[in-house]
Amino acid sequence: MHLIRPAQPSDAAAILDLIHELAIFEREPDAVKNTEADLVAHLFGADPKVHAHVVEEHGTVLGFALWYLTYSTWEGTHGIHLEDLYVRESARGAGHGKALLATLAQIAVERGYRRVEWSVLDWNEPAIGFYDSLGAGSMDGWTVRRLEGAALAALGNRK
């Protein structure tokens, strides 16, 4: 039997390990700069802007959902952006991912938020199939854009 619960500071090492597994899965094994201390500060500091839930079985964290609030100017209310959802490969197929997403959906419904949204790599067919099976729709016509590195610095340092 699994337990879905809000993450605790003592989960930071397990979450970071899962983040590294996710980076390997997403073909970016050297991209993670996050640290256990960063996670503790951002998830459990005085005014956290990011949140996490974990799935635990027999005292072992098997997966996590890391999320933050968004705001829709059209809807006039908050939503949840799921930054990462990951379940260890050995634990997949047991309903852990669905339970984590259901928890976020429950939070959204209870708080009056109108959406839970996330991105998925276009080559990740198993995840896309899983999300489709839950009724999640694709945002056709939209692309993700990102400013980072030198372009971010150049624009951010403009006076």
C-alpha positions as CSV (number, residue, x, y, z in Angstrom):
1,M,0.0,0.0,0.0
2,H,1.4,3.4,-0.9
3,L,1.1,6.7,0.9
4,I,0.9,10.1,-0.9
5,R,2.0,12.9,1.4
6,P,3.5,16.4,1.3
7,A,7.3,16.2,1.2
8,Q,9.2,16.8,4.4
9,P,12.7,18.2,4.9
10,S,13.9,14.6,5.5
11,D,12.8,13.7,2.0
12,A,15.2,16.1,0.3
13,A,18.0,13.5,-0.4
14,A,15.5,11.0,-1.8
15,I,13.9,13.7,-4.0
16,L,17.3,14.8,-5.3
17,D,18.1,11.2,-6.1
18,L,14.9,11.0,-8.1
19,I,15.7,14.2,-9.9
20,H,19.0,12.7,-11.0
21,E,17.2,9.6,-12.2
22,L,14.8,11.8,-14.1
23,A,17.7,13.7,-15.7
24,I,19.2,10.4,-16.9
25,F,15.8,9.3,-18.3
26,E,15.4,12.6,-20.1
27,R,18.9,12.2,-21.6
28,E,20.4,15.1,-19.7
29,P,22.5,13.3,-17.0
30,D,24.8,16.2,-16.3
31,A,22.2,19.0,-16.2
32,V,21.2,18.8,-12.5
33,K,22.7,21.7,-10.5
34,N,20.2,21.4,-7.7
35,T,21.4,20.3,-4.2
36,E,19.8,18.9,-1.1
37,A,20.3,22.2,0.6
38,D,18.6,24.0,-2.3
39,L,15.6,21.7,-2.0
40,V,15.3,22.2,1.7
41,A,15.6,26.0,1.3
42,H,13.1,26.2,-1.6
43,L,10.5,23.6,-0.4
44,F,10.6,24.3,3.4
45,G,12.0,27.8,3.9
46,A,10.0,30.7,5.4
47,D,8.0,31.5,2.3
48,P,8.1,28.5,-0.1
49,K,7.2,29.2,-3.7
50,V,7.5,25.5,-4.8
51,H,5.9,22.4,-3.2
52,A,6.3,18.7,-3.5
53,H,4.4,15.5,-2.7
54,V,6.0,12.1,-2.5
55,V,4.7,8.6,-2.9
56,E,6.1,6.3,-0.2
57,E,5.8,2.6,0.3
58,H,7.2,0.7,3.3
59,G,9.1,3.9,4.3
60,T,10.8,4.3,0.9
61,V,10.1,7.3,-1.3
62,L,9.4,5.9,-4.8
63,G,8.4,9.1,-6.6
64,F,7.6,12.7,-6.4
65,A,5.6,15.6,-7.9
66,L,7.1,19.0,-7.7
67,W,4.8,21.9,-8.4
68,Y,4.1,25.6,-8.0
69,L,1.2,28.0,-8.5
70,T,0.5,29.8,-11.7
71,Y,-2.1,32.5,-12.4
72,S,-4.4,32.7,-15.4
73,T,-5.4,36.2,-16.4
74,W,-8.3,34.8,-18.4
75,E,-9.6,32.5,-15.7
76,G,-8.9,35.0,-12.9
77,T,-7.6,32.3,-10.6
78,H,-4.5,30.3,-9.8
79,G,-3.6,26.9,-11.3
80,I,-0.9,24.4,-10.6
81,H,2.1,23.9,-12.8
82,L,3.6,20.4,-12.4
83,E,7.3,20.9,-12.9
84,D,8.2,17.3,-12.5
85,L,6.5,14.0,-12.0
86,Y,8.7,11.0,-11.6
87,V,8.3,7.5,-10.3
88,R,11.2,5.1,-10.1
89,E,11.2,2.7,-13.1
90,S,10.9,-0.3,-10.8
91,A,7.8,1.1,-9.2
92,R,5.9,2.1,-12.3
93,G,2.6,0.5,-13.2
94,A,1.4,0.4,-9.6
95,G,-0.7,3.6,-9.8
96,H,1.8,5.9,-8.0
97,G,1.9,8.5,-10.8
98,K,-1.8,8.5,-11.1
99,A,-2.1,8.9,-7.3
100,L,0.3,11.9,-7.3
101,L,-1.6,13.6,-10.1
102,A,-4.9,12.9,-8.4
103,T,-3.5,14.5,-5.3
104,L,-2.7,17.7,-7.3
105,A,-6.1,17.6,-8.9
106,Q,-7.7,17.3,-5.5
107,I,-5.7,20.3,-4.2
108,A,-6.8,22.3,-7.3
109,V,-10.5,21.4,-6.9
110,E,-10.5,22.1,-3.2
111,R,-8.8,25.5,-3.7
112,G,-11.0,26.6,-6.6
113,Y,-8.1,26.4,-9.2
114,R,-9.2,25.7,-12.7
115,R,-6.2,23.9,-14.1
116,V,-3.2,21.6,-13.6
117,E,-0.8,21.8,-16.4
118,W,2.7,20.5,-17.3
119,S,5.0,19.8,-20.2
120,V,6.1,16.5,-21.6
121,L,8.9,15.6,-24.0
122,D,7.4,14.9,-27.4
123,W,9.4,11.6,-27.6
124,N,8.1,10.3,-24.3
125,E,5.3,8.2,-25.7
126,P,4.6,6.1,-22.5
127,A,4.1,9.4,-20.5
128,I,1.9,10.9,-23.2
129,G,-0.2,7.7,-23.3
130,F,-0.5,7.8,-19.5
131,Y,-1.6,11.5,-19.5
132,D,-4.1,10.9,-22.3
133,S,-5.6,8.0,-20.3
134,L,-6.3,10.5,-17.5
135,G,-8.1,12.8,-19.8
136,A,-5.3,15.4,-20.1
137,G,-5.4,17.4,-23.3
138,S,-2.6,18.6,-25.4
139,M,-2.1,22.4,-25.9
140,D,-1.9,22.2,-29.7
141,G,-0.6,25.4,-31.2
142,W,1.5,26.4,-28.2
143,T,5.3,26.0,-27.9
144,V,7.4,26.3,-24.8
145,R,9.9,29.2,-24.9
146,R,12.8,29.8,-22.6
147,L,15.4,32.5,-21.9
148,E,18.5,31.2,-20.3
149,G,22.3,31.5,-20.2
150,A,23.8,34.3,-22.3
151,A,20.5,35.4,-23.8
152,L,19.0,35.8,-20.3
153,A,22.0,37.7,-19.1
154,A,22.0,40.0,-22.1
155,L,18.4,40.9,-21.7
156,G,18.5,41.1,-18.0
157,N,21.5,43.4,-18.0
158,R,19.9,45.9,-20.4
159,K,19.3,49.3,-19.1
